[in-house]
Amino acid sequence: MAQRLDQSPGAGLPDWRILAIGGLLLVGVILVALVLLFSSDPSTNVTTTQPDDGSAHVTDGASCRANPASCEVSGAPYSSTPGTSGPHWNTPTNWGVYTTPQNESQVIHNLEHGGIVIWYDPAALDDEAVAELSAYVTRQVSAGISGRFKFMLSPWDGADPLGAPIAVTAWRELLELDAVDLDAIDAFASEHYGMSPEPNGGPGPPSV
């Protein structure tokens, strides 16, 4: 006999079939949720604000982390690795790309002057990744005095390891990355470039 027009499509189905269809739909929803949950990597692009470790000047050549006494401090001079504030040399270093590790206690002076310093673990990055970071920093520095030029790249050789293969720093700000992410670095720089106690301090662009 033909189905009545006013009868709902599923009305003639046995109870077990309705339950089976409902169960399949529920399983499908759960599977989709699991795929979405595990196919998207957890965000590691988290910036953390660090405590203010001060801005005392120390003698050029001192290494405050390795030898706190040389910086007239007791205990750990920096709250993070790498440091984002704290005792530092009287003389900042030049902006640009370095292939040899720079002195952390000098570089913090560059942060005080509003710069962005990218540290990386040379054992954790391949040549292609380092080249990508180098090209990015070179582009920033080449903008010159009229642009956002206060950028530096350096390998890390401190006794305390970095918390991630790449550590992007500004004054009291730290971004840790597991891999090169230029969008994340650029967003960090846009927010924190020049946000420091002495943003107008030197040095100028390398071409000056």
Sequence and secondary structure as in RCSB ss.txt:
>XXXX:A:sequence
MAQRLDQSPGAGLPDWRILAIGGLLLVGVILVALVLLFSSDPSTNVTTTQPDDGSAHVTDGASCRANPASCEVSG
APYSSTPGTSGPHWNTPTNWGVYTTPQNESQVIHNLEHGGIVIWYDPAALDDEAVAELSAYVTRQVSAGISGRFK
FMLSPWDGADPLGAPIAVTAWRELLELDAVDLDAIDAFASEHYGMSPEPNGGPGPPSV
>XXXX:A:secstr
    TTS TTTTS HHHHHHHHHHHHHHHHHHHHHHHHHS      EEE       EE TT  TTT GGGGT  S
 S SSSS SSS EESS    EE SS   HHHHHHHHHTT EEEEE TTTS HHHHHHHHHHHHHHHTTGGGS   
EEEEE   SS  SSSEEEEETTEEEEESS  HHHHHHHHHHHTT SS TT S   TT 
